[in-house]
Amino acid sequence: MRAIKGTNLVFRGITFDNWNEQIEDGFKDEKLKPNTIHHWSGICETCLKDHPIEENLLDNGGSGICDIKGCSDEADYYVDFIDSELEFIKS
């Protein structure tokens, strides 16, 4: 698992200043194909109200700090991104 420092992730116009990338083994999540790169991040309830994301992309096991740029609240969910909708920009 890794995140690239100095790079923000943008998903549907929402900027995340912290995010994670991992190569899936295909065993933990049946939705994901083995040996594919998967991106995810944390989001709090307040930011989720401001930036609605479909329920099927959320996992309510979030922990740590919300990764939306400018927020420092506790994360309530993990967002599993759709990689075709991601943009990476220098922060």
N, C-alpha and C positions, 0 to 999 in steps of 0.2 A: 504494500500500500504506500502511495506517495502523493504528495502535493507539491506543486512547483512554486517556490517562493517568488514573489514579485509578479505573479500572474493571477488575474481575476478570472472567474468563470461566469459567463452570462448565459442564463437560461430564460428564454421568453421575456427578455428585457429586465430580468432580476439579476443584480450583481452579487455574487458570492465572493468574499475575499479569502475564504478558506474552503477547501474542497479536497476530496480524496479520489485517488485513482487506484484500481487494483485489477489484476488479471484473474478472471473467474476460472474456477476449476470445474464448474458445472454441477457440483454436488450440493452446494449450500442453497442454491436458488434454482429451481427447475425452469424458471422463465428465461434464464440466461444461458447462452451457449458456452460450452467449454472453450477456454483459451481466448476469450474476448475481453477487451478492456471495458471496465465499468466505472462510471463516475457517480459519486454520491456526496451529500453534504447534510449538515444539520440546519433545522429551522425551528423557530419558536412559534407559539400559538399566535402571538401578536403579529408577527411578520406574515404568517400564513393567512391571517384575515386581510392584511393589506395586499398580499400577492397570492391570490387563490391558485392552488395547484391541485390537480385531480387526486382524489383519494387513493386510486390504484398506484400512484407514484410515491405514496407515503408509507413509512413504517413508524409506528408510534413508540419505538424503542429508543428515540433520540436521547443523547446525553452530551454533556459538555456545553460549549457556548454556541449560540446561534451564529451561523456563518454568513448571514446577509450582511453586506457591507454597511458599517455604521451601527450595528446592533451588538449588544453585549449581554443579552438575556440568555437564560438557560434554554437549550434546545429541547423541544418536546417531540420532534419527529426527525427522521432521516428522509431525505428526498433522493429517490433513485432516478437519475436524469435519463432522458432519451438523448443518446449521444448525437443523433443527427440534428438536434436542436441546440447544440452547445456552441458557444463562441469563447475563445480564450483571448484575453487582452492583457497587455502590460499594465500593472497598477501604478 
